Amino acid sequence: MKHTAVRMCAGCRERFEKTSMIRVARSPEGSAMYDPTKRITGRGAYLCYNRKCIDIARKRRALERALKVNIPDSLWEELGRALEEHTADEVIGSDCRSNTK
């Protein structure tokens, strides 16, 4: 039986599989960055693919506390784009599956 890594969302505080979440990492130099590969070295924090969770985390400064670094507005915008891309991929993927039946 294979182990599934589970992480807590910084926004809603619920637990999900690591592969189904957005990762933000603090680099060794001390800057925060979006980590689409989920493999950048450094401390990481996770968010659900949910607009409300991103908004809650921003309002509560949850990523700043988790990573101990300031999060620039440009990173929040990048996370929003990542959410939109993920949502678009899910819609396209669901359309493809429905067409194969």
Secondary structure, 3 states (H helix, E strand, C coil): CCCCCEEEECCCCCEEEHHHEEEEEECCCCCEEECCCCCCCCEEEEEECCHHHHHHHHHHCHHHHHHCCCCCHHHHHHHHHHHHHHHHHHHHHHHHHHHCC
